[in-house]
Amino acid sequence: MKGIILAGGSATRLYPLSKAISKQIMPVYDKPMIYYPLSTLMLAGIREVLIISTPRDLPVFRDLLESGEQLGMHFEYIIQEKPNGLAEAFILAEEFLQGQPACLILGDNMFYGQGFSSMLKRAQSTQKGATIFGYYVKDPRAYGVVEFNEHNQVLGLEEKPENPKSNYAVPGLYFYDETVVQKAKSLKPSKRGELEITDLNRLYLEEQRLHVELFGRGFAWLDTGNCDSLLEAANFVATIQNRQGYYIACIEEIAWRNKWITGKQLCELGHKLEKTAYGQYLLDLLK
């Protein structure tokens, strides 16, 4: 399975700040925002990642993340000229995917909670169909909403409904089988002129191959699409890291624990940042 991060373009809503600086380069506490979705793909065991962004922002991501070789990974980059919808990501990624299954994550989505890695591995191992996630929110009207029965079978999907049929919002994390590109190409633009991810999910639902995993109480999903949620996310990360001593979304640590890089390579990465708390954390992992 290969991974896609949609960073900017259809995934950017933080105006006017996003016009001044690429949002996914903005720090969430002590690291660039894009580290958080990238770490999610890494926890799922995905080593090949395509980053899709705007013509302005893509060079910044390339300069930050480079080829991915330093993490034992492989990164590619492609431009989304206009915000034509989340589902367009798969059409843009057709050559990169080469007929393989895909995981799409939005560049401003963060996840944290016990058992998350196991959930990702289950979703990644699905042979046929698609896996999406459900997260209970007080007011789901601003999100895609999933309706399901007591057996967690999906009954329907709605995009930003006025009268939601459940309180379960669909976060920006999706796993699809190898038919995703074909399905994305069959979509027609919505009234907003976009290829909607909800419409893509409905195609899997019609085939009875759409699965949902529910995040339980205590699990954190942070959609940093506005200034308030960006501040909340930074405070959340600071609280967890300062109390527990473990770093959230430390991509070098994940690569090392996945055995994609050696201890020597981790040490070299730490020394490049040794004047920062982040670099010292990397070096302390080897003690």
C-alpha positions in Angstrom: 0.0 0.0 0.0 1.1 3.5 -0.8 0.3 6.8 1.0 -1.0 10.2 -0.1 -0.9 13.4 1.9 -3.1 16.2 0.5 -1.4 19.3 1.9 -2.8 22.6 0.7 -5.2 23.1 -2.2 -8.4 21.2 -1.4 -7.2 20.6 2.1 -6.5 24.2 3.1 -9.0 26.3 5.0 -6.9 28.4 7.3 -7.3 31.9 5.7 -5.8 34.4 5.6 -2.8 32.7 7.2 -2.6 30.1 4.5 -1.9 33.0 2.0 1.0 34.1 4.1 2.6 30.8 4.8 2.0 27.2 3.8 -0.3 25.9 6.6 1.2 22.4 6.8 4.7 24.0 7.3 3.3 26.0 10.3 4.4 24.4 13.6 2.0 22.6 15.8 3.9 23.1 19.0 7.5 21.9 18.1 7.3 20.4 14.7 5.8 21.2 11.2 2.1 20.3 10.9 2.8 17.8 8.1 4.8 15.6 10.5 1.5 14.5 12.1 -0.2 13.1 9.0 3.2 11.7 7.8 3.6 9.9 11.2 0.2 8.3 10.8 1.2 6.8 7.4 4.4 5.6 9.0 2.5 3.9 11.9 0.5 2.1 9.2 3.7 0.7 7.8 3.6 2.8 4.6 7.0 3.7 3.2 6.1 5.2 -0.1 4.3 8.6 0.1 3.1 11.1 -2.5 2.7 14.7 -1.3 0.2 16.7 -3.2 0.1 20.5 -2.8 -0.1 23.8 -4.5 2.5 25.2 -7.0 3.6 27.7 -4.3 3.8 25.3 -1.4 5.2 22.1 -3.0 8.9 23.4 -3.2 8.7 24.1 0.6 7.6 20.5 1.3 10.3 19.1 -1.0 13.0 21.2 0.8 11.7 20.1 4.2 11.3 16.3 3.5 13.6 15.7 0.6 13.5 12.2 -1.0 12.6 10.4 2.3 15.8 8.4 2.1 16.9 9.7 5.5 13.9 8.0 7.0 14.2 4.8 5.0 11.2 6.0 2.9 10.5 7.3 -0.6 8.7 10.6 -1.2 7.3 12.0 -4.4 5.6 15.3 -5.1 2.9 16.5 -7.4 1.0 19.7 -7.9 -2.8 20.2 -7.5 -3.3 23.3 -9.6 -6.8 24.1 -8.2 -8.8 22.9 -5.2 -10.9 20.5 -7.3 -11.8 18.2 -4.4 -10.2 15.5 -2.2 -11.0 12.7 -4.6 -9.0 14.3 -7.3 -5.9 13.2 -5.4 -6.3 9.7 -6.7 -6.5 10.8 -10.3 -3.3 12.9 -9.8 -1.7 9.9 -8.1 -2.5 7.3 -10.7 1.1 7.0 -12.0 2.5 6.9 -8.4 0.0 4.2 -7.2 0.6 1.9 -10.2 -2.6 -0.1 -9.4 -1.8 -0.5 -5.7 -4.1 0.2 -2.7 -3.8 3.6 -1.2 -4.2 5.5 2.0 -5.2 9.2 1.8 -4.7 11.5 4.8 -5.3 15.3 4.9 -2.4 17.4 5.8 -4.1 19.2 8.6 -5.5 16.1 10.4 -3.9 14.8 13.7 -4.7 11.6 15.5 -3.6 10.3 18.9 -4.7 7.5 21.1 -4.1 4.0 22.5 -4.5 1.3 19.9 -4.2 3.6 17.0 -1.4 1.6 15.4 -3.5 -1.6 15.6 -6.4 0.2 13.9 -4.2 1.4 11.1 -2.7 -2.1 10.6 -6.2 -3.6 10.3 -7.3 -1.0 7.8 -4.1 -1.4 5.8 -4.6 -5.2 5.6 -8.1 -4.9 4.1 -7.9 -6.8 0.8 -11.1 -5.5 -0.9 -13.1 -2.3 -0.3 -12.5 0.8 1.7 -12.1 1.6 5.4 -13.1 5.0 6.8 -13.3 6.1 10.5 -16.0 7.5 12.7 -15.4 10.0 15.5 -18.1 11.1 17.8 -18.6 14.9 17.9 -21.1 17.1 19.6 -22.1 18.9 16.4 -21.3 17.0 13.2 -22.9 19.4 10.8 -19.6 20.8 9.5 -18.3 17.3 8.6 -19.1 14.3 6.5 -21.3 12.1 8.6 -21.6 8.3 8.6 -24.8 6.5 9.5 -24.4 2.8 10.5 -26.3 0.0 12.3 -25.4 -1.8 15.5 -23.0 -4.1 13.7 -21.0 -1.1 12.4 -22.2 -1.6 8.9 -22.5 1.6 7.0 -26.1 2.6 6.0 -25.4 6.0 4.5 -23.1 9.0 4.1 -23.9 12.7 4.1 -21.7 15.7 3.5 -22.3 18.5 6.0 -26.0 17.7 6.6 -28.3 20.1 8.3 -30.0 17.3 10.2 -27.3 14.6 10.8 -28.4 11.0 11.2 -25.6 10.3 13.7 -23.0 12.2 15.7 -20.1 10.3 13.9 -18.0 12.6 11.7 -15.6 11.1 9.1 -12.0 12.3 9.7 -9.6 12.9 6.9 -8.1 9.4 6.8 -9.2 6.9 4.2 -8.0 3.4 3.1 -8.9 2.2 -0.4 -8.3 -0.9 -2.5 -6.7 -0.9 -5.9 -10.0 0.2 -7.7 -9.9 3.7 -6.2 -8.4 5.4 -9.2 -11.0 3.9 -11.5 -13.8 5.0 -9.1 -12.4 8.5 -8.7 -12.3 8.9 -12.5 -16.0 8.0 -12.7 -17.1 10.8 -10.3 -18.8 13.9 -11.5 -18.2 17.3 -9.9 -20.6 18.3 -7.1 -22.5 21.6 -7.0 -19.3 23.0 -5.4 -17.4 22.0 -8.6 -15.4 19.4 -6.7 -14.8 15.7 -6.8 -16.2 14.8 -3.4 -14.6 12.2 -1.2 -18.1 11.4 0.2 -19.2 10.5 -3.4 -16.2 8.2 -3.7 -17.1 6.5 -0.4 -20.6 6.0 -1.6 -19.4 4.0 -4.6 -17.8 1.5 -2.1 -21.0 1.6 -0.1 -23.0 0.6 -3.1 -20.7 -2.4 -3.5 -21.2 -3.2 0.2 -17.5 -2.9 0.6 -17.3 0.2 2.9 -16.1 -0.5 6.4 -16.0 1.8 9.4 -13.7 1.8 12.4 -14.9 3.8 15.4 -12.6 5.8 17.6 -13.5 5.4 21.2 -13.6 7.8 24.2 -10.3 9.3 25.0 -9.0 9.2 21.4 -8.0 12.5 20.0 -8.8 13.7 16.4 -7.7 17.2 15.8 -8.7 18.9 12.6 -6.5 22.1 12.5 -8.6 23.9 9.9 -9.0 27.1 11.8 -7.0 29.2 14.3 -8.7 28.0 17.4 -8.2 24.3 16.6 -4.6 25.0 15.7 -4.0 26.5 19.1 -5.9 23.6 20.7 -3.7 21.1 18.9 -0.5 22.9 20.0 -1.6 22.9 23.6 -2.6 19.2 23.4 0.8 18.2 22.0 2.6 20.3 24.6 0.6 18.8 27.5 1.2 15.1 26.4 4.9 15.6 25.6 5.8 17.6 28.7 3.9 15.2 31.1 4.9 11.9 29.5 8.2 12.7 28.0 7.3 11.0 24.7 7.1 12.9 21.5 4.1 12.8 19.3 4.7 12.5 15.6 8.5 12.2 15.9 9.0 10.8 12.4 12.7 9.9 13.0 11.8 7.8 16.1 9.0 6.0 14.2 11.4 5.2 11.3 13.9 3.8 13.8 11.4 1.7 15.7 10.1 0.4 12.4 13.7 -0.6 11.7 13.7 1.5 8.5 16.9 3.2 9.8 19.6 2.1 12.1 20.6 3.5 15.4 23.7 5.1 13.7 21.4 6.9 11.3 19.1 8.1 14.1 22.2 9.4 15.9 23.3 11.3 12.8 19.8 12.9 12.4 19.8 13.8 16.1 23.2 15.5 15.8 21.9 17.7 13.0 19.4 19.1 15.5 21.4 18.7 18.7 21.0 22.4 19.7 17.2 21.8 20.0 15.1 19.9 22.4 13.9 17.8 19.5 17.4 16.8 18.5 18.3 16.0 22.1 15.2 13.7 22.3 16.4 11.8 19.3 19.8 11.3 20.9 18.3 10.3 24.2 16.4 7.5 22.5 19.8 5.7 22.0 20.9 5.9 25.6 
